[in-house]
Every structure is written in C-alpha cells, then in structure tokens.
Amino acid sequence: MLVEPTKNEKNTGQERKKPTLENRADYGGLSYSANSQASEAIAPQQAGAKPVRTSNRGCPPSSLTETALMQKLVEGTTEFSGDKFFPGWARSVASVLGTRYVLLSELVGARQDRLKVLAFCADGQIQSNCKLDLTLAPWKIAVQEGICLQSSGIQQRFPKNKDLAALGAESYLGIAMRDRKGKTLGAIYVLDDKPLCLEEQAILSLRFLAARASAELERLRSDKALEESESRLQMVLNGANLARWDWDLDAETIVWSYEAKLILGLPAGSDTAEDYWQVIHPEELTGVKEAIASTVKDRGVLKIEHRILLPDGCTRWIAVRGNVTWDATTESLRLTGTFMDVTDRKQTEAALTESEAKLKAIFNSSVQSIVLIDRDYKIQAFNKLARETAPSIWGKELEEGNSIHDYINQAILEKFDLDFQGALQGRDIHFQKKIESQAGEKWFEFRYHPVFDDGDEVIGVCFSALDINDRHLAVDALAKSEERFRSLVQNSSDLITILEPNGTIFYQSPSAERILGYNPAELVGQNAFDYIHPEDRERVMETLALALLDAQRTVEIEFRFGRAEAESEGETRWVYLEAVGSNRLEDASIRGLVVNSRDVTERKQQEERLRLLERAIAASSDGIVITDATKDNVLVYVNPSYEEITGYSAAECIGRNSRFLLGKDRNQSELEELRAAIKEGRDCTVELRNYRKDGTLFWNELHVSPVYNERGELTNFIGVQSDISHRKAAEEQLTHQAYHDSLTGLANRGLFMERLRLGAAKIRYQQDGLLAILFIDLDRFKVVNDSLGHTVGDMLLIVISLRLQACMRSGDTLARLGGDHYVVLLENIKDPSEAIEIADKIHNNLKEPFALHGNELHVTASIGIALSSSDYLRPADLLRDADLAMYRAKEMGRARSVVFDKAMRDRAVALLQLENDLRRAIEEVVGDWEHSPGAIVKLKSQPSSAKSSSLKPSSAKSSSAKASSAKSSSSALWLAYQPIFSLATGSLVGFEALVRWNHPTRGPISPAEFIPIAEESGLIVPLGNWILQEACRQLRQWQLFLVVYRGKASMGQDFASQEPLTMSVNLSGKQFLQPDLLEEIDLALEETGLDPSSLKLEITESVLIENTESAMEKLFSVRERGVSLSLDDFGTGYSSFSYLHQFPCNTLKIDRSFINRIGTESKNTKIVQAIVTLAHTLDMDVIAEGVETAEQLAELKAIGCDNAQGYFFAKPLNSSDARALIAKVYQSQANNDLLNKIFRE
C-alpha cells in the first residue's frame, strides 16, 4: 500500500521529526539540508580517510569516511540471502542510509520492458502490498539512463506521478542494477521528504548497494533458470519415455531407473550386468557386448539398437545411448546413459520399407516415363523407364537434385514452364506432341499432374511421358490410305467418327449400331454435341476446340453419349465413351476431326459399384476387417466401425492378428470352430467374448469368409463383426424372465418342470433316494386381496416367499406357479418323514403374523405332498398328485399337510369323469351353447309358443305335451316337480322344479353329488338356464291344460276364485351373478308365454349377503318384471336381519332342518314361529319345506304358516304325474277339499 503522512501530520500540518545531521553522521547516513534548494555535488573522497564535508551552507560535515561508510553498508546488507534478501536488504539500507523510503525493482516480461517491485521499505517497515505505478517517471528514467537524481522538488518535476505526492517525497535518487555483462536487471531508489545534501556520497553509496543487489539478483535468476532447466529435462525424459541407467564397470553393477526396469521387465533386485545380458535377444547378445567393449575401450559414445526378450516371450526393440566417464569420487569407470522402447518405430520402419518397396516396384513397372519435380523445378525422383529413355530424348542421364531446365530444349522451354505453372495451380494438363531425339522424331503423350500434400497444397508436379509413336504411325498410315482406313474402320470394334469443325457428323463407323443403337446413316449430318450429356457438352466442345487450334495435337476425353433406346419412358440411357480426337482437317482424304471412341460404360459402372462398396464398408455399423491369410492372418484393413467398437485405432491394429481382442480369455469353446474354419478355408460364424482397449467386455458375433485368387489360392479372409452385447444382455434377461416369477423372483413353472424332469431322470439312473413335491396353497388369500387390495396381496406373497425360502435345504427348488400357489421340489430324500418335516417347518414359519401397511395378517397354508415311485411314468403326474393332496388338505379343514394316496387320484378321476358325463348330458338337452359366461342358452327343440298354441281336449294330448313327455323319458337330465299346497285352503298353489339325472351307467345320480360339480365347473349356468326355460314351458302347458279342463269339466262349477299355479325355480349363486340373467328371464317368459306373476325365483340368502349392492339392483329389476322372489333355506345361512327388510322378496322358505325337529324340540317350534312372525311383519308369506308328518303339518297350521311342501303331500313328480295330480286336485275341489281328504286318509 502507498505510504502517506500519518493522521496527526495531516491534521496539524506539522512535519515528522527527522534525526539530526549529527545523529545521521553517526550512522554513516546521507545528509539532507533544511532548505529546499538542491545541494552541491561533493568531490570524491581521496585516500587518506578524511571526513566527507558538504560545501552547502547549513549542512554540518559528516564525520564518517568513505571507507567507514562502505564498511557500514557491507555490514548492514550481508546477513540476508535467498528470498529474504531483498526485503531484509531494503530495511537495512534504509536504516544505514537514514532515508525514509527504499525501493528495489526488477525488469520482467518476455521483452524485459516491465518493472516489478522486489521490496519496498517505508519508515523502516517492509510494505507487502505495494501499488506504485512503476511505468511512470521517474522510476523508468533510472532504468533507461542508469541514474536519476533530484535533490529536491521531485513532485514539481514529475507532477503526473501521484505516488510521489502520496509518499510526500521531496528528494529522489535512482540507480540502475546491471549484471556482469552490463545488462540492466532493475533499479534501486531512495526517497525522502527532505532535500538531499550529499549527492556524490549518496550516488557512491547507492551504486555500491546496486552492485551488491545486482549480484544477488543475478544469482537468484541463475538458480531459478537451473531449476527450470532441470525440471524441463526431467519432463523431457518422462515425456520421451526415456529410461536411465548407471553402470559401474569395475563393480559390474547397474543402477536402473523405474522406467528402465519397466521396459526391460526386470524384477526387483536386478542390479548386475548379468541381469542385462539375460534380457538381450540371443541373436543380438554378441553384437551388444562388442559394441559396449569398444565404447569402453575408446572412451567414446555408445549408440546401439537391439532386441530384448521379455519374460512373457515378447520381443521388443530398444535404442541405447551412453557415455564412458571417470568418477573421481569412487575412482571407478562408469557407463551412464539412457534408452527407450523403439519397437513401434522399428515396426513402422519395416512397414514403410515394405511399402516403399511396393511403391517403387509399381513406380518402376510403369509403361510411362515418370519424373517427380518440386516447386523449384528440382528433380526429386524418376522411374526406371525415365532413366533409360532420358539419354535418347534429352541427351543426358537424369540425376536427382538437378533442375529440369537442364534437360528441356530451349525451343519448348516457354511452353514447358507455362504447362508446369498450370499444374502447380492444380490443373491436370496433358497433350500429345512430336519431339526430336537422337533416335529421330517420336510422338509422346505428355502429362503434368499436380502432387498434393495432406493439406491439399500443391508441392510438386508428376511429369510423365508415354511413347505413342506406334499409335500415331498407325493413324498416319490409316489416314494416307482411305481404302485401308475405311477397311479398318468398318471392322473396328471401337467407334470411329469424323466430325466437321462445327460438330456435324461427317462419317460414323458401323459399330455405332452395336454400341449406341443407331444406324450409322441416322447419325450422319446430325450434330454430335446434341447427343452428348448436358453436363459433359461444354467440356467436350472446349477439348475438341484445342485440337482444332493445333493441327498436331491429339486430345483425350471421357463423356456420356445418349443411346437410341430410352432406359425408361422419358429418360435417356447414357453410354460412357473414352475418346481420342485428332485434327485431320489438312488431310485431303479425311478433312475432319477424327474421334476414336471406346465404350467404357461397364468399367464406369464397375468403378461406381466399387466406390459404393467402399463407401458401404466404411459406413457400415458393423466392424469389417481384411486379413492376410499368407501371414498369420494379420490385419491389413479395418473400417471406422471396427475402431469405434474396439477402441483401437487402425494404426494400432494393422499388422497384428486380431486375437489380441481376446485378452486372456482364450479358452472359449467357439474358438475351435473358428480355428478349424480358418485352417480349412471356409465360412463360419461364431460368438466370442472380446475386450476393448479400455478392458471392457463386449460380445462379438464374427462372420469369417475366405477370399481366393484366380489361381484358387487362399489370399485373405474378410471378417464382419457385430457388437451383440445388448442382445446378449437381453437374452440373459429374457432367459431369467422366462424361468423366474416376475413378482417374487422364484423359479416359475417352466424352470420347476425342467428341474423336476432332471430330478426324475437322476432318480431313475441312480435308483437311490426319492423325489417329493410339496404343493402349497395359502388359505383364504382371496380375502386379503379383496379387503386390502392387490398391492398388499403382492407384498404378502413376496414376504411369504422369503419365509418359504428359509425352510429350504441346499439343492431344493422353490417355485411360484401363479396366484398363491407355491411348489417345492425335494431331491434325495430317504423316506416320507423328511418331506413331512419340511412341511411342518413351513407351517411353523407361517404362524408368525405378517405386519404390512399397518395390518397384522395371519396366514396358514394347505400343503399336499406327493412322493415319487415306479408308478409314475411322467414327472408332471407327481405334481398333479401333490395338487390333489393339497385340495384334500383344504377339504379336511385347511392349515394342514396331506400325503397323497391312490384313493385321492381315483376320486379325482371319478369326479372328472362325472363332470364330462354331466357336460354331455347338458349338451344333450341344451344343444349347442357357448362355454362362456353370459351365453344365452336355447333349447335344442323349442315347443310352440303359448300365443300360437291351440286348445285341445284333455283326452287328446297336444303335440307339445307329447314332446315334453318324450324328452322326460329319453333325456338323461329331466325335471321333477314337487307340489306346494296352501295350508289355509288346502289348494294346490304351485310346484318347485327340481333337476334329476339318470346316468347312462350308474343310474340316478343324487343332486347333492352332481350339483356341486356343476357349480365348480361353471356348468351350472347353462344347466340353470335350461331348468328355467323348461320349467316355464311346463307350467305354461299345465295352465293351458287347466283352461281346457275347466271348460270341459266345470259343469256349472265356479273356478274363478282359483289362483293360477306358480312355478318355483332355484337360481344358483353363479347363475344369479351372470350379467345376462335378466335377458335369460325375459327370454324364458317371452318364448313360453308364461305370465311373470306365475314365476317364482328362489335365491339363497348367502348369495345376497355377499353381493349386497349389485344383488339389490338386480332383485328390484326382477320384481319390476312381475316375477316373485323367494329367500330359500332361510335360517341356515347368514340370516342378516339388517339386510332382510331391504330385499324385495315375496316369500321366506324355512329350511327342512327346522321342520324336521318340530314337535320334538320346543325351541325349534319357537324358531319356526319367530320366522313366520318376522315374514308376516315384512309382508312376506312363508313356505315350509320338508313336511313329512301330520304332526308337523298341524304345528305349521297352528303357528300360521302359509304354504308347505314335502313327502307328506307328494314326492317330486315327473311331468305326467304332476299333470295327473293337477287334474285330480281340481276334480277333488269340485266335490271336496283335497287337503281334508288327505288328512282323513
């Protein structure tokens, strides 16, 4: 920071107190006068050590001699060095000289044109953050002129320098610091707020101090430069990958650097010459030893390159450099130096040598004389033919480095320079010319072709000359003889065209018809340029114009010419022609421009195909390589995709066998197939694990195809590789997904069945041990899903899977088949007790409750166990039997294990057979029906609807009645009808339709046996629909019968008071839940013509309670149709009174279990009475079923039961007996009450 006056000094305007002159003299300091004028210079102090005195008035003499002053300065500045030198030195100088400010600066920057503060002392303190602007005067004057002195008035002299005012400076002295060569290094400045008195003494002192500071600054700069040099040297060595070594030739020990041991592959502790000899290639060892011995003997420089053999068998090249020195300290002779791995350079040199040899062979085999010339006209190279023909053409032999002007005839030099300059501008120039040579006149075709560098800059010209003398002689000979010419033209396979100067075709050879599709006569008189492709036309005209300008000139050009036939409608088919044009206007026999053209369309198309092929290979996303089959299949070409896939550049791959991609993974099975295919020279495709340059694995699908030359020799292999890593990962994922459950991660059915198959095969082979399957089903798991949701259900399945896994032994297989079904495969068990023990363990593990989402869940399982035996022909049968055992466990009350026995299978087979028989029986009565929920069932043969039926006497049965009777007698399924009587009137009020099944072999099957099967299999839906339709049809027939009967038998009797009969039909739970139930009811009523009020549907209360909301809506829809509803088996199910009053039911039907105990147990009678009372309270009537005794009937009448049915009245009847009962009932009512008669009888 800038030094300014103190606050006191600013406020009071007082000057700070300076030491007196006498006090300064005591310190050998500078003298300052009290006035503002500059002091006079002091004469130099002579020898004799007299005191230095000032001539100014008012300045007391100094008592210190120059010698003493120098001594003081030396003593005050010698104690500092290094980084502390300049701060300490500045403070010491300020103290010795007694000056207020001391400043040291250094020239810095690339051009040494900026000053940097080294140290600044103000009032005896070093200022660490000095912000003086050293670009201003007077600071820079001292640097530029060597010294700058201002005894007083420094601020007035340099008013622009604000720093002087801030410092309060009055006097100033600056001395430049210079090194030993006189180069300015910086400057020293002293300033004070008083005028300077002893100027000469001050200059002398400051010059002494400047010399001292310069020496230190120069020393510091030298040290820094040395450090930077050493650092750069170390960086160069590291960057160049140089290894260092120090060989004590007397002790035969070698000290290697880390890099050296790394390159040589030396282990730790390798420090002898013998260690070095061991790694040298055996073929190189003698030569290396001789070179080292010669170097030591001559005390010269060692420069050798040799091969080394690494421990892994690899051969590398190293370049060794060393010097022989004498170590005076150890009095030993040493060989020190460096070496580096130059294997890549050696390989590159070998490749370049081979490449150069190939290029040179091509160069020398050319039929043209070729000379390469640089921009300065210097000959850089020439081929063999040029060297051989040069003496005959130019009269002297070609030599590299000579100017081409030394060979060109002066007559054509100007033309040569013009063409040469054109080529240097990037143009390809060629022409034909006749030249004079020692062998006489000859025609040559000359070409100037520009040579470009990698930056597309022209660096020279390829000058070539082709001897076309023979061709010209032939053309000339042809031109001299028109007959011979025409004979040749007519039979030529090329196109021969003679053009007039304006392009009109004067003559066209016959080959035009073959090549162009035109009759030659069609083209004569036409302008040839009209047939040339628009993109080529101008170029062709310009080229032929050149031939017209020079009678001796021949031109060559390629262009497209339109064929006669179009390639497609509206599109011209173009033929590529390669033509040579010659000016023959002066030839009287021709008088035109002769153009000799050749069809090169096929060649052009092939070139285009090759170009596209190269482009396709380069652009292919697959890696494509070509190997040399004659050289260990080393790579000779890789496309960009190969580089991208592998991470290796083409330069890193070319010349290497691609086996390096295998890394250390060389025991892959498919490698044998690849090696065999390469050995046999055939195609093959393999999938290999390869490794990129960064070491990462990728899967490579490699297709290899051999390439044979025209002699049938195998020359190359083409490899196409695809990175199929993503596909492999997807396959692994798909394989895992295919064999594992997505929710729990356990094995799925597919994997379980595979392991079961393998386990069964193993048991058959070893005939030792057993297999066991545990089929696990969670009890009441559906309740969890329905109440807590599927998310909690899924979580529960996952946690249960973990508990089940904890019960498994090593080698056991636990799988989830779906839903809440798990299976366990136990292998190598000795007896069933082991399987039972694991099942018990599972039960115990599941006893602990599960806490999920704040819910405590208790889960049990039913487990079926099946053990292998010789009876099992298929492994899947074992799983089937475990499943059967599991269901047996559920039937026995759940939460238990059951071991399969043969009786279970027999029972399952019997049930399956019974189900199949029932299905056929239903199909027999129903006909074709859809095996899906919601299918509307139609009868196989429908009777005539009631609306169209005619009424007939009872003595002659209707056709419908006959059909019904026939069906009942012939069908396996038929309906029985149990009559229902009114207990109040004794009249017949209706029937309940009950299905019966006559099995073709077993006879009658109880409904208690086949109805559950129908419920479980879903057959109950078509069966129930058939019952509904058949019952409605039958009741409608009876109603029609009664109409006829009443008409015939009334004989004055009044039947108007008789209520119409009703038909009660049971609806199963599944049937009630069908979405098309209402449509089925409507269909049955519509097709039979039955009045809805005659139909009563019986539904169990459990169906209603479990589906209250949807059931309520459906019940009201039924009631809206006029159909009655009856709550069946009341009292045996839920009997939820909270819901009962909501249901739109007409009737409660008391279950037979209550009726059976009436009269024997008084409480049952009270229960029945309560039900009757409840029903009447809810405006419902009551039917008691299962009435079998008169006592039961009496009790029911006494408690007010409305209707009853049972064996006491009649057993279920077939349709014929039921009709007879109807007739009997109505006949009895004409005379007396049937019920009274029944009571009497």
NORMO-V841119 format. One record per residue. PHI is phi in whole degrees, -180 to 180 (999 if undefined). OMEGA is omega in whole degrees, 0 to 359 (* if undefined). Layout:
PHI	OMEGA
PHI	OMEGA
This chain:
999	181
-69	180
-88	180
-124	175
-59	181
-71	182
-60	179
-58	183
-66	179
-66	186
-76	186
-96	183
75	179
-77	175
-82	178
-70	183
-73	181
-98	173
-63	179
-69	181
-62	180
-65	179
-63	180
-66	180
-62	179
-61	181
-99	182
69	187
-83	177
-80	180
-101	179
-126	179
-84	180
-82	179
-86	186
-94	181
-83	180
-71	178
-76	179
-81	180
-70	180
-100	177
-69	181
-60	179
-70	178
-88	177
-63	183
124	173
59	175
-80	180
-64	178
-87	182
-121	177
-97	179
-88	180
-71	176
-77	179
83	179
-108	179
-63	181
-67	176
-84	181
-92	186
-105	179
-74	178
-62	181
-61	180
-64	179
-62	179
-63	180
-61	178
-61	182
-63	180
-64	182
-63	183
-78	185
-123	182
-91	185
-82	184
-111	176
-158	177
66	183
-66	181
-85	186
-63	189
-68	175
-61	181
-65	180
-64	180
-63	180
-67	181
-68	179
-64	179
-60	181
-71	183
-68	183
-83	179
69	180
-101	187
-78	184
-126	172
-132	182
-129	174
-116	179
-131	182
-131	175
-76	181
-134	180
98	182
-59	181
-104	180
52	185
-120	178
-127	179
-101	177
-122	181
-73	174
-89	179
-162	178
-140	182
-110	178
-127	180
55	175
82	181
-120	177
-77	179
-93	186
-80	183
-127	184
-84	183
-120	178
-69	178
-86	186
-83	178
-81	183
-95	169
-75	12
-96	186
-60	186
-74	181
-65	180
-60	180
-70	185
-74	187
-106	178
97	180
-154	174
-145	185
-126	172
-141	186
-65	178
-159	177
66	182
-65	181
-68	180
-69	181
-74	181
-125	185
-69	181
-73	181
-85	182
-70	180
-64	180
-64	179
-69	180
-64	180
-82	185
69	186
-73	176
-114	180
-121	186
-154	174
-140	179
-126	181
-125	178
-73	173
-99	182
-128	178
-85	185
-65	180
-95	178
88	179
-79	182
-71	180
-104	183
171	181
-158	174
-117	180
-130	170
-124	181
-136	176
-151	179
-91	175
-125	177
-62	179
-89	183
-98	188
-92	186
-66	184
-64	179
-64	180
-64	180
-64	180
-61	181
-64	185
-71	177
-68	177
-62	180
-65	179
-62	178
-62	180
-63	180
-67	179
-61	180
-61	181
-67	180
-65	179
-65	179
-65	179
-63	179
-64	179
-63	179
-61	180
-65	179
-61	180
-65	179
-62	180
-64	179
-64	179
-63	179
-62	180
-64	179
-62	179
-64	178
-65	179
-63	180
-62	180
-66	181
-66	180
-83	180
60	180
-86	176
-104	182
-111	177
-151	181
-138	189
-112	174
-84	187
-69	179
-77	182
-86	182
57	177
-119	182
-130	174
-101	182
-103	170
-77	179
-58	181
-63	181
-63	180
-63	180
-65	182
-68	184
-82	181
71	182
-84	176
-78	178
-62	179
90	179
-85	185
-137	179
-118	178
-63	181
-63	177
-61	179
-68	181
-59	185
-65	184
-88	181
-73	179
-58	183
-54	181
-72	183
-103	192
-59	183
-62	181
-62	180
-65	180
-61	180
-65	180
-64	180
-67	180
-62	179
-66	180
-65	180
-65	182
-64	183
-89	185
52	185
-105	182
-109	180
-92	177
-138	180
-141	173
-130	182
-150	180
-91	173
-125	181
-115	184
-80	181
-58	181
-83	178
92	180
-77	178
-107	179
-128	177
-107	173
-130	175
-107	186
-110	175
-130	181
-162	179
-131	177
-93	181
-132	176
-107	179
-92	183
-68	182
-66	181
-97	182
50	180
-138	178
-92	186
-127	174
-120	183
-120	178
170	183
-136	169
-153	181
-144	179
-78	181
-117	182
-59	181
-61	180
-65	179
-62	179
-65	179
-65	179
-61	180
-65	179
-65	179
-66	179
-61	179
-65	180
-63	180
-63	179
-64	179
-65	181
-62	180
-66	178
-64	178
-64	181
-57	184
-79	181
-90	181
-65	178
-84	178
-105	172
-84	186
-121	177
-132	177
-95	186
-126	179
-84	185
-66	180
-94	178
69	179
-89	179
-77	181
-99	181
-165	176
-156	183
-93	186
-62	182
-66	178
-64	180
-65	183
-76	184
-91	183
-58	181
-60	182
-76	182
-88	187
-106	177
81	178
-154	181
-83	179
-75	175
-138	179
-65	180
97	178
-73	175
-79	179
-65	178
-63	179
-68	186
-112	185
-81	177
-62	183
-61	183
-69	182
-113	183
-62	181
-63	178
-64	179
-61	181
-62	180
-63	179
-68	181
-63	180
-66	177
-61	178
-66	178
-64	177
-86	174
100	180
-91	176
-95	186
-111	175
-148	180
-162	177
-113	183
-152	176
-96	181
-126	176
-90	177
-141	179
-62	179
-89	180
108	180
-77	179
-146	175
-93	177
-129	171
-104	183
-103	179
-140	174
-112	184
-116	181
-68	178
-110	184
-106	172
-92	182
-64	179
-93	181
61	174
-98	180
-77	182
-110	180
177	183
-134	173
-95	182
-99	181
-131	180
-135	180
-116	180
-74	179
-114	184
-62	181
-62	180
-66	179
-69	178
-62	179
-66	179
-64	179
-63	180
-63	179
-66	182
-66	182
-72	182
-128	181
-64	180
-65	178
-65	179
-59	181
-65	178
-62	180
-69	182
-65	184
-62	184
-104	182
-76	175
-80	178
-88	176
-85	175
-114	183
-128	174
-113	183
-110	168
-77	183
-55	181
-88	177
97	179
-71	181
-77	180
-94	179
-148	177
-138	183
-71	183
-61	183
-64	178
-62	181
-69	180
-74	186
-87	187
-108	179
84	180
-102	166
-71	183
-52	181
-66	179
-66	185
-86	182
-62	181
93	177
-87	177
-85	185
-62	183
-67	179
-70	183
-99	183
-87	181
-55	182
-54	181
-73	182
-102	192
-59	184
-62	180
-64	179
-65	180
-63	179
-65	182
-67	179
-66	177
-63	178
-63	179
-67	179
-68	180
-75	184
-127	184
-65	183
-96	189
-92	174
-117	182
-120	177
-123	181
-161	173
-115	180
-159	180
-107	183
-124	184
-74	176
-80	182
-68	182
-90	181
-81	178
-70	173
-152	185
-57	177
83	182
-120	181
-83	175
-98	187
-101	177
-114	177
-82	179
-120	173
-109	192
-126	173
-123	181
-110	180
-130	180
-82	178
-125	180
-66	183
-83	179
-81	185
-62	182
-82	182
-120	180
52	178
-170	179
-99	182
-88	179
-118	178
-101	186
-117	179
-129	180
-74	179
-117	182
-60	182
-62	179
-64	179
-64	180
-65	178
-66	177
-62	179
-66	178
-64	178
-64	179
-64	179
-64	179
-64	177
-61	180
-65	181
-64	179
-64	181
-67	184
-91	183
-62	176
-77	176
-86	174
-77	182
-123	181
-131	173
-127	180
-117	176
-94	184
-69	182
-88	184
-133	176
58	178
54	175
-72	182
-72	176
-116	178
-157	170
-137	180
-90	183
-58	181
-66	176
-62	179
-63	182
-68	183
-69	187
-90	184
85	178
-94	175
-80	180
-60	181
-63	180
-78	185
-102	185
-60	179
90	180
-115	172
-76	187
-70	178
-65	179
-64	178
-71	180
-75	184
62	177
-97	183
-88	188
-110	179
-111	180
-78	186
-63	185
-76	177
-65	179
-64	177
-63	180
-65	181
-64	179
-64	180
-64	179
-66	180
-65	182
-89	178
67	182
-132	178
-74	171
-163	176
-130	181
-134	174
-117	187
-125	170
-89	178
-117	183
-130	179
-74	180
-61	180
-83	176
91	181
-77	182
-83	167
-143	179
-87	185
-118	172
-91	188
-110	174
-113	184
-115	178
-130	180
-81	176
-125	180
-113	177
-84	185
-67	178
-93	179
80	181
-93	178
-73	183
-113	186
-146	167
-124	173
-108	180
-117	176
-119	183
-118	179
-124	175
-79	183
-108	181
-60	180
-64	180
-66	179
-63	179
-63	179
-66	179
-63	179
-63	179
-66	180
-65	178
-62	178
-64	180
-65	182
-69	185
-117	180
-137	178
-74	185
-69	182
-83	187
-101	184
79	178
-76	174
-60	177
-99	183
-61	182
-61	180
-67	180
-63	182
-66	178
-66	179
-68	176
-64	179
-63	180
-65	179
-64	179
-65	178
-64	179
-65	179
-65	179
-64	183
-75	185
-86	182
53	181
-144	179
85	183
-129	168
-105	174
-139	176
-119	173
-107	178
-99	188
-111	175
-128	180
-75	181
-78	175
56	178
-67	180
-59	180
-63	179
-64	180
-61	184
-71	185
-94	185
-105	178
100	184
-72	179
-63	177
-65	178
-60	178
-64	179
-62	179
-64	178
-61	179
-64	182
-66	178
-63	178
-59	180
-66	179
-67	178
-65	179
-62	180
-67	180
-91	186
-81	171
-90	175
-65	180
97	177
-76	179
-116	175
-110	183
-134	173
-112	182
-85	183
133	180
58	179
-109	179
-102	175
-122	174
-134	180
-125	175
-106	178
-107	180
-112	175
57	173
-96	186
-90	180
-151	184
-59	184
-61	179
-65	179
-66	179
-64	179
-61	179
-68	177
-62	178
-63	179
-63	178
-64	179
-59	181
-65	181
-68	181
-85	181
-68	179
-65	183
-65	179
-104	178
-105	182
-134	176
53	178
79	180
-115	175
-101	186
-113	175
-109	185
-125	172
-120	182
-138	171
-104	188
-123	173
-105	184
-119	176
-129	182
-112	181
-70	175
-158	181
-71	180
-72	185
-85	177
-91	181
-126	178
-60	182
-63	180
-66	178
-65	177
-66	178
-60	183
-71	175
-64	177
-64	178
-61	179
-65	178
-64	179
-66	175
-64	178
-64	178
-67	179
-64	182
-85	174
120	177
67	177
54	180
-154	178
-115	178
-134	177
-90	184
-65	168
-131	188
-65	181
-62	178
-63	180
-65	179
-61	180
-65	180
-65	179
-65	180
-65	178
-64	179
-64	179
-65	180
-64	178
-63	179
-63	179
-64	179
-65	179
-61	179
-66	180
-66	179
-66	179
-63	181
-68	183
-91	184
-92	186
89	180
-71	178
-145	182
-80	178
-86	180
-147	180
-61	176
89	181
-78	179
-82	185
-95	176
-119	179
-67	180
-62	177
-133	183
-85	173
-75	179
-66	180
-67	183
-65	184
-67	183
-108	182
-78	177
-93	179
-87	181
-130	180
-64	182
-67	181
-71	178
-116	184
-66	176
-70	178
-64	179
-65	180
-64	179
-64	180
-62	180
-63	180
-64	179
-63	182
-66	182
-65	184
-85	186
-101	184
-82	177
-69	177
-97	177
-152	183
-105	170
-106	186
-128	178
-98	183
-71	179
-124	185
-116	173
-82	180
-78	181
-83	185
-110	183
79	183
-86	176
-78	184
-107	181
170	180
-136	169
-110	181
-81	180
-126	183
-82	178
-132	182
-134	172
-99	181
-69	184
-63	181
-119	184
-94	182
81	182
-62	177
-111	181
-64	175
-57	178
-64	180
-95	186
-95	178
-65	176
-59	178
-65	179
-64	178
-62	185
-69	185
-88	182
87	179
-70	182
-64	182
-69	178
-64	179
-65	180
-64	178
-65	178
-66	179
-60	181
-60	182
-66	183
-67	180
-66	178
-63	180
-61	183
-66	181
-65	180
-64	177
-64	180
-66	179
-62	177
-65	177
-60	181
-67	178
-62	179
-65	183
-63	180
-64	180
-67	184
-86	191
-109	185
-66	176
47	177
90	181
-80	181
-101	177
-104	185
-65	182
-78	183
-73	178
-72	178
-65	179
-66	175
-118	178
-124	177
-95	181
-125	179
-79	173
-108	177
-74	179
-59	181
-66	180
-66	181
-65	183
-84	180
-67	182
-66	183
-104	182
-58	182
-62	177
-63	179
-65	180
-63	180
-61	182
-65	180
-62	181
-68	182
-68	185
-74	181
-96	181
76	182
-77	177
-70	183
-55	182
-68	179
-84	183
-104	177
-128	181
-99	182
-103	183
-131	178
-74	184
-68	181
-65	179
-63	182
-72	183
-68	183
-73	182
-133	192
-58	188
-66	181
-69	180
-66	181
-59	181
-63	182
-72	179
-64	179
-65	178
-65	178
-67	181
-64	178
-62	180
-81	182
91	179
-83	179
-85	180
-125	180
-126	178
-92	189
-84	175
53	183
-63	179
101	182
-99	184
-107	184
-74	181
49	181
-82	183
-69	180
-66	180
-97	190
-58	183
-72	181
-84	184
-75	180
-83	183
-93	179
-97	192
-138	167
-108	181
-113	184
-79	183
-69	182
-61	182
-64	176
-80	183
-66	184
-60	186
-100	176
-68	181
91	180
-102	179
-130	185
-64	183
-68	177
-66	177
-62	179
-66	178
-64	180
-62	179
-62	179
-66	179
-64	180
-63	180
-62	180
-60	181
-62	180
-65	178
-63	181
-91	179
61	177
-115	170
-93	187
-129	174
-122	175
-101	180
-109	178
84	178
-75	186
-126	183
-131	178
-66	179
-60	179
-61	180
-63	181
-62	180
-60	182
-64	178
-66	183
-67	183
-89	173
89	178
-67	187
-81	187
-134	181
-154	176
-149	179
157	182
-66	178
-61	179
-90	181
-173	173
-76	175
-57	186
-114	171
-75	188
-63	182
-68	180
-66	180
-65	179
-66	177
-62	178
-64	180
-61	180
-64	181
-66	181
-63	182
-72	176
-69	179
-66	181
-66	177
-70	182
-108	183
-158	180
-77	182
-61	183
-62	178
-63	178
-63	180
-63	180
-63	182
-69	183
-75	*
